[in-house]
Amino acid sequence: FMSETVAALCLSAGYRHAGDRMWQTLTLLFALVPCALVQLSLVFIHRDVSRDRPLVLLLHLLQLGPLV
């Protein structure tokens, strides 16, 4: 997850250096929106299953939640 985000940011920087604003904007959009959605979904999961700790731990490991 993190390597995909870093690769998208590097690609966006390359597009900016080349002067291609449309592809830079699309790359940032498709890289940052999923990150925000993952964080929002994890907030709702924490509220819904606060008593079941193994499930929350598994979901964090799949989305790399502990790194955030």
N, C-alpha and C positions, 0 to 999 in steps of 0.2 A: 504494500500500500504506500509506504513512504518512498520507495524507489520509483514507483510510478509518478508520484507527485513531483519528485525532484527532476525526473526526466521531462515531465511536462513543463516545468519552470525553465529548464535549460532550453527546451525547444522554443518556448515563448521568447526567451532572450535572443535566440538566434533569429527569430522572425522580426523582432524589434530592430536588431542590428541590420537586417536586410531591408528594413523599411516597409514591411508588409503588415500593416496594422490590423487588417481584417482577420488574418490567420492567427495573429498574436492574441486578439480578443477572443476568438473562438477557442483557442487552446487553453487560455486562462479560465474561460467559462466552463469548459468540460473538465477541467482539473479541480477547480475550487468548489463548484456546486456539489459534486458527490461527497467531498470532504465535509461540507456543512450538513448535508443530509445524514451522513453517518453519525455525526456528533448529536444531531437532534434525535435520531432514533435511539441512540444509547441513553439519552436523558430520559426518554419515555419508558425504555425498558427498565431502567433503574427504579422508576416510580412504580411500575406494574408488578415486578417480581422482586421486591426488596427482601423477601424472606428466603428465596431460593438462591443461595450464594453460588453453588456449582454452575448453574445455568448462566448467571451473570458473568462468572469467570470465563466460561467457554465462549460467550459472545464477545467479551473483551479480547480474548486471544485471537478470535477469527478476524476482528476488525482492528487489531493492534491498539486497543483502547488504553492499556497501561502506559504506552509511550506518550500519550497526550497529556 
